[in-house]
Amino acid sequence: MVTVQSIFKNDKRHSTAITIGTFDGVHIGHRKILERLINNATALNLKSTVLTFFPHPRMVLQKDANIKLLNTIEEKTKILEELGLDQLIIHPFTQEFSRLSATEFVRDNLVNQLQIKKIIIGYDHRFGRNRNANIADLRAFGSTFNFEVEEISAQEIDEVSVSSTKIRKALQEGDITTANSYLGYNYMLTGSIQKGKGLGRQIGFPTANLHIAESYKLIPKNGVYVVKSQLLDKTVYGMMNIGYNPTVAGKEKTIEINFFDFDQDLYDQELQIDLLYRIRDEHKFDSVEALKEQLEKDKQTSLSLISE
């Protein structure tokens, strides 16, 4: 898959079949649309292309710094590539871009830059300045500029919307099983490993402290999770705590992973952590010794779930 950071960097030698959207989570609802796009592109000898925008339009137009997304751009890119998409275009969303008229957007961007021959888009899609153009306008542009418009039905769009809402709600409630079932894959956290205070190592549970740079990434509910990761080309399981470490009066929220049967230096490495199960809430224990006893129980619970 080719990833392009602007519409204007597209290779114009190839005509495209495109869809436009955030595709946050790239969940099972999105996949139906993306499979349709890829199949259409293959049949018509076109380049299957997703056009998405970053920052998220709400971050720019509504100054919504609190928006939480299921994927970072890097995670979304990786998932789309695994699906067999030909091209991902991540176009910078700015105030200036939002003021393009519908005609300018279609003619100058979709037609002249992307060489569009087909677009698969939701029945409720709106575009252009103040989002004043709709799918009927897009069909008219298709007649003028010689591209086909295929509509995604209300039922399909509703399924996508419901899935996204349920995934976010499930993650905020710590229901990782439901979230993963709607995603079609394990929810992931991606970041770099940084040095912690070393308490875990002192009590026999050394932890890797995961730092996630993207403030917009949705972090699931605090608690203890069973996780896995790829370390040195092998799958390694472990347990992860999201929270404040109240037993030792922690002040900042941390994400700490204790990997089983692995004790090598991971500092400064980028890791993807897949969340498999949630086993309990975070608690404040009466002593560090009591915390250690609970961690032993958590490990046995985790190993039992992994073996199943």
NUSEVO-235104 format. One record per residue (C-alpha): x negated, y, z negated; residue in three letters. Coordinates in steps of 0.5 Angstrom, whole numbers, plus 500, padded with zeros to 3 digits. Example, Ala and Ser with C-alpha at 12.3 -4.5 7.8 and 13.67 -1.06 7.14 Angstrom:
! NUSEVO-235104
475491484Ala
473498486Ser
***
This chain:
! NUSEVO-235104
500500500Met
498507502Val
499512496Thr
499519499Val
499526494Gln
503530499Ser
508530505Ile
503534509Phe
498528508Lys
502523511Asn
499519517Asp
504522523Lys
502516528Arg
507512525His
514513524Ser
518511518Thr
524508514Ala
524512508Ile
528513501Thr
528518496Ile
528518489Gly
525518482Thr
525510481Phe
523511474Asp
522504471Gly
523500478Val
528496475His
532490478Ile
537495481Gly
532499484His
529493487Arg
535491491Lys
535498495Ile
527497496Leu
528490499Glu
533493504Arg
528499505Leu
523494507Ile
527489511Asn
530495515Asn
523498516Ala
520491518Thr
526489523Ala
525496526Leu
517496526Asn
517502522Leu
513504515Lys
517503509Ser
516509505Thr
518512498Val
518519497Leu
518521490Thr
516528486Phe
512529480Phe
512533476Pro
520530475His
524536478Pro
527537471Arg
520539468Met
520544473Val
527547474Leu
529546467Gln
523546463Lys
525540460Asp
518538456Ala
522533452Asn
524528458Ile
522521457Lys
520516463Leu
520509463Leu
513509468Asn
507513468Thr
506515476Ile
500510475Glu
505504473Glu
510506478Lys
505506484Thr
502499481Lys
509496481Ile
511499488Leu
505496491Glu
507489488Glu
514489492Leu
510490498Gly
512497500Leu
508500506Asp
507507503Gln
508511497Leu
508519498Ile
508523491Ile
510530493His
508536488Pro
515539485Phe
514546485Thr
519552484Gln
517554491Glu
519547494Phe
526547490Ser
527553494Arg
527550501Leu
533550505Ser
536544507Ala
534545514Thr
527546512Glu
527540508Phe
529536513Val
526539519Arg
519541517Asp
518535512Asn
522529514Leu
522530521Val
516533523Asn
511531517Gln
514524516Leu
516522523Gln
523519520Ile
527514524Lys
531512518Lys
533514511Ile
537509506Ile
540514501Ile
545514495Gly
552517497Tyr
551522492Asp
545525494His
544532494Arg
538536497Phe
536543499Gly
536550495Arg
541549490Asn
542542492Arg
548545496Asn
547539502Ala
550532501Asn
550526505Ile
555529511Ala
550534512Asp
544529512Leu
548525517Arg
549531522Ala
541532521Phe
540525523Gly
544526530Ser
540533531Thr
534530530Phe
535523532Asn
534519525Phe
539514522Glu
542515515Val
544509511Glu
549510505Glu
548506498Ile
555505496Ser
558508489Ala
558501486Gln
550500487Glu
548507485Ile
552506479Asp
549500477Glu
542503478Val
544509473Ser
547504468Val
541500468Ser
536506467Ser
541508461Thr
541501458Lys
533500459Ile
532507455Arg
537506450Lys
535499449Ala
527501448Leu
529507443Gln
533501439Glu
527496439Gly
531491443Asp
525489448Ile
529483450Thr
535487453Thr
530492456Ala
525487460Asn
532483463Ser
534490466Tyr
527491468Leu
525485471Gly
519485468Tyr
515486461Asn
516493459Tyr
508496459Met
504501455Leu
498503459Thr
492507456Gly
485508453Ser
482504447Ile
480509442Gln
476509435Lys
481508429Gly
479508422Lys
477501421Gly
482499416Leu
485493420Gly
478490421Arg
477491413Gln
483486412Ile
481481417Gly
486484422Phe
482489427Pro
486493432Thr
485496438Ala
488503438Asn
492505444Leu
492512446His
497514452Ile
495521455Ala
502522458Glu
507525453Ser
513524458Tyr
512516457Lys
517513453Leu
515509447Ile
519504444Pro
522504437Lys
517504431Asn
516497429Gly
512490430Val
512487437Tyr
509481440Val
504483446Val
500481452Lys
494484456Ser
489482461Gln
482482458Leu
476480462Leu
480476467Asp
484472462Lys
491473458Thr
490475451Val
496475446Tyr
497479440Gly
501483436Met
502491436Met
505496431Asn
508503433Ile
508507427Gly
505511422Tyr
502506417Asn
506508411Pro
502503407Thr
496507407Val
499514408Ala
498515415Gly
500522418Lys
500521425Glu
504516430Lys
499510432Thr
499504437Ile
495499434Glu
494492437Ile
491486434Asn
489481439Phe
489474437Phe
482470439Asp
479476441Phe
474480438Asp
470484443Gln
469492444Asp
474495448Leu
473502446Tyr
474507452Asp
477501456Gln
484502460Glu
489497458Leu
496495460Gln
500492454Ile
506488456Asp
511488450Leu
514481450Leu
518481443Tyr
520485437Arg
519482430Ile
521487425Arg
521494423Asp
515498420Glu
515498412His
511501407Lys
508496402Phe
506496395Asp
499495396Ser
494493402Val
494486399Glu
501486400Ala
501489407Leu
495483409Lys
500478407Glu
506480411Gln
501481417Leu
499473416Glu
507472417Lys
507476423Asp
502473426Lys
505466425Gln
512469427Thr
508471434Ser
504465435Leu
511461434Ser
514466439Leu
509465444Ile
508458444Ser
516457446Glu
***
